[in-house]
């Protein structure tokens, strides 16, 4: 969580070029892949997270949080939440 508005805007525009750490970029790369097609996540992807410094607990947390947001957004979309 941050109150750094320029950082938030950079992340929204193009996280790959935002001023974030390599570790954060690897995590976001993983989350994007998980969001686009979770069936394409493989052992190499998990190994990249480990090499970036994430342990099994951190990898589980990343996966659970990203998956929960994907799930809840799909439910909201399906129910028309937020649409007028």
Long-range contacts (C-beta under 8 A, 24 or more apart in sequence): 22-52, 23-52, 23-53, 23-54, 26-52, 27-52, 27-54, 27-62, 30-62, 30-66, 31-62, 31-66, 34-63, 34-66, 34-67, 34-70, 35-66, 35-70, 38-67
